[in-house]
Amino acid sequence: DNEKVRQAMSYAINRQEIMDIMADGHGTAVGSSIYPAFTKYFLPELVDKYPHSVEKAKELLAQAGYPNGFDMTISVPNNYQPHMDTAEAGIRVTIQPVEWSTWLDTIYNGRQFQATVVGVDAANMTARAMLERFTSDHAKNFINYNNPAYDALFQQAINATDEATQTDLYKQMETMLADTAANVYIQDLADLVAVRNGLEGLNFYPIYVLDLSTV
């Protein structure tokens, strides 16, 4: 619940190093809760909001009251190797691998955790769905983000009468998530698939499963 600590963590990680470790450099860095594929809403300038700087991270930690750092636990679903690999980078932590069912029950639904690494999407792949989940009273706001100014922007967005105004409000919400370091934003994961020569008809979707009936 300390914004400076979250900002320090954002400076402490090296996103390119994480992508190098877990996917041979593949992936797309992000700076807020919108995927790059959402081109109308995506703000590329937020990607560079927290450039890797250990010194800046230490400075912010000192301001937050932790001049010597602190220990923490990251609870990570152990069936996602990319998340396990990401948890190893950048900050002094104890990694707690947990079963997926335990992660859903204790962390996602129970909200009993210090930190976690996970990919966040939405049932409806829309800007509204991706951003609404961080309103203070939303059932899927498992990180417990609570910001009245953010809630107010969301209400303005859903009541907007024209698309341009709504898009601008969504961008303001993205920027607010980045400014307050609601999460430590890392990357849009690379999805690498090997296909044998001679096979055709494979289609890709914005989820991690493949429909092989078309091959």
C-alpha positions in Angstrom: 0.0 0.0 0.0 3.0 2.3 -0.3 3.2 4.0 -3.7 6.9 4.8 -3.4 7.7 1.1 -2.8 5.7 0.1 -5.9 7.5 2.8 -7.9 10.9 1.5 -6.6 10.0 -2.0 -7.7 9.1 -0.7 -11.1 12.6 0.9 -11.4 14.4 -2.1 -9.9 13.3 -4.6 -12.6 14.9 -4.9 -16.0 12.2 -5.9 -18.3 14.6 -6.7 -21.2 16.6 -8.9 -19.0 13.4 -10.8 -18.0 12.5 -11.3 -21.6 16.0 -12.4 -22.4 15.9 -15.0 -19.6 12.5 -16.4 -20.3 11.9 -16.1 -24.0 15.3 -15.4 -25.7 14.5 -11.7 -25.9 11.0 -12.1 -27.3 8.0 -10.2 -25.8 6.8 -6.6 -25.9 7.3 -4.3 -22.9 4.2 -2.6 -21.5 3.7 0.3 -19.1 0.1 -0.1 -18.1 -2.9 -2.3 -18.2 -3.6 -2.3 -22.0 -2.1 -4.6 -24.5 -0.1 -3.2 -27.5 -2.7 -4.8 -29.8 -5.3 -2.4 -28.5 -3.7 0.2 -30.7 -6.3 2.9 -30.3 -5.9 2.9 -26.5 -2.2 1.8 -26.1 0.1 4.5 -24.8 3.7 3.6 -25.9 5.2 6.5 -23.9 4.2 4.7 -20.6 6.6 1.9 -21.5 9.5 4.2 -20.6 8.0 5.7 -17.5 10.3 3.6 -15.2 13.6 3.0 -16.9 15.8 0.4 -15.2 17.7 2.2 -12.4 18.8 0.5 -9.2 19.9 3.8 -7.7 16.5 5.4 -8.3 14.9 2.3 -6.7 17.1 2.6 -3.7 16.3 6.4 -3.4 12.6 5.8 -3.4 12.9 2.9 -0.9 14.7 5.2 1.4 12.0 7.8 1.1 9.4 5.1 1.8 11.2 4.2 5.0 13.1 1.2 3.9 16.7 2.4 3.4 18.0 -1.2 3.8 15.4 -2.8 1.6 13.0 -5.4 2.9 12.1 -9.1 2.4 9.0 -10.2 0.7 7.3 -13.3 -0.8 6.1 -13.6 -4.3 3.4 -16.3 -4.7 3.5 -17.7 -8.2 1.3 -20.3 -10.0 3.8 -23.1 -10.6 2.1 -24.3 -13.8 3.2 -21.2 -15.7 7.0 -21.4 -16.2 7.2 -17.9 -17.7 5.8 -16.5 -14.4 8.2 -18.6 -12.3 11.1 -17.3 -14.4 9.9 -13.7 -14.1 9.7 -13.9 -10.3 13.5 -14.6 -10.1 14.5 -11.3 -11.6 15.5 -8.1 -9.9 14.3 -8.0 -6.3 15.3 -9.8 -3.1 12.4 -12.2 -2.6 11.3 -15.6 -1.5 9.5 -17.4 -4.3 6.6 -19.4 -3.2 5.4 -21.8 -5.9 1.7 -22.7 -5.5 -0.7 -24.9 -7.3 -3.0 -23.1 -9.7 -6.1 -24.1 -7.7 -4.4 -22.6 -4.6 -3.5 -19.4 -6.4 -7.1 -19.0 -7.5 -8.5 -19.7 -4.1 -6.0 -17.9 -1.8 -4.6 -15.1 -4.0 -7.1 -14.3 -6.7 -10.3 -14.9 -4.7 -9.0 -14.6 -1.1 -6.5 -11.7 -1.8 -4.1 -13.2 0.8 -0.6 -12.4 -0.6 2.3 -10.0 -0.6 3.0 -10.1 -4.3 2.4 -12.3 -7.2 3.3 -12.7 -10.9 0.6 -13.4 -13.4 -0.8 -12.5 -16.8 -3.9 -10.4 -16.6 -6.6 -10.5 -19.3 -10.4 -10.2 -19.3 -13.4 -12.3 -20.3 -14.2 -9.6 -22.8 -11.1 -8.4 -24.5 -12.1 -4.7 -24.5 -10.4 -1.6 -23.0 -13.3 -1.2 -20.6 -12.9 -4.8 -19.2 -9.1 -4.4 -18.9 -9.4 -1.1 -16.9 -12.7 -1.7 -15.0 -11.1 -4.5 -13.0 -9.0 -1.9 -11.1 -12.0 0.1 -9.8 -12.1 -0.1 -6.1 -15.3 -2.2 -5.7 -14.8 -4.5 -8.7 -14.9 -8.3 -7.8 -11.8 -9.0 -10.0 -9.7 -6.2 -8.4 -7.6 -8.8 -6.7 -4.6 -6.3 -6.2 -6.9 -4.2 -4.0 -6.2 -1.0 -6.0 -8.2 1.8 -4.4 -8.1 5.2 -6.0 -11.2 7.4 -5.9 -9.8 9.6 -8.7 -9.5 6.4 -10.9 -13.1 5.4 -10.0 -14.3 8.8 -11.0 -12.6 8.7 -14.4 -14.1 5.3 -15.1 -17.6 6.6 -14.3 -17.0 9.5 -16.7 -15.8 7.0 -19.4 -18.8 4.7 -19.2 -21.1 7.7 -19.3 -19.3 9.4 -22.2 -21.5 10.1 -25.2 -18.9 10.0 -27.9 -16.0 7.6 -28.7 -13.2 10.2 -28.7 -14.1 11.4 -25.2 -14.3 7.9 -23.9 -10.9 6.9 -25.5 -9.3 10.0 -23.9 -10.7 9.0 -20.5 -9.4 5.4 -20.9 -6.0 6.8 -21.7 -6.1 9.0 -18.6 -6.9 5.9 -16.5 -4.0 4.0 -18.1 -1.7 6.9 -17.2 -3.0 7.0 -13.6 -2.3 3.3 -13.2 1.3 3.9 -14.4 1.8 7.0 -12.3 0.7 5.3 -9.1 2.5 2.0 -10.1 -0.7 0.0 -9.5 1.3 -3.0 -10.8 4.9 -3.6 -11.8 4.2 -3.7 -15.5 6.5 -6.1 -17.4 5.5 -7.4 -20.8 2.9 -8.7 -23.2 4.2 -12.3 -23.4 5.6 -13.7 -26.6 3.6 -16.8 -27.9 6.1 -18.8 -29.9 4.8 -21.7 -32.0 6.9 -24.1 -34.2 5.1 -25.4 -37.3 6.5 -28.1 -39.7 7.0 -27.1 -43.3 4.1 -28.1 -45.4 1.4 -27.5 -42.8 -1.1 -24.7 -43.5 -4.2 -23.3 -41.9 -3.0 -22.5 -38.4 -4.8 -19.5 -36.9 -3.7 -17.5 -33.9 -6.0 -16.1 -31.3 -5.3 -13.7 -28.3 -5.4 -16.7 -25.9 -2.9 -19.4 -25.1 -4.8 -22.3 -26.8 -4.6 -23.4 -30.4 -7.4 -24.6 -32.6 -5.7 -27.4 -34.6 -8.9 -28.4 -36.4 -8.0 -25.9 -39.2 -4.6 -27.3 -39.8 
